[in-house]
Amino acid sequence: MIFSYRKLIVRLQYIMLFIALTIVLYQVMAVVTDWIQPVNKYKTPTGKSVKAFGHEEITTKFDTGSMSERLRFFYWYGE
């Protein structure tokens, strides 16, 4: 079996180049992600905007029922 050091060196260079470019691409994507994302996406909106989701507990007559009633409610309303 003939073993060529030149081919091994060339293949190692390609592998190292691939790894280096992968790391650079990952870092660029991380910077772009940080640049695009809002600073605090969960803060209370200002102006005439309202928050669409609240942490309020709303109980209905279906929340306290038995398992069969809850299952029937699920199939009826799809919630």
Secondary structure, DSSP 8 states (H G I E B T S, - for coil): ----HHHHHHHHHHHHHHHHHHHHHHHHHHHHHHHHS-S-TTS---TT---S--------TTTTS-HHHHHHHHHHH--
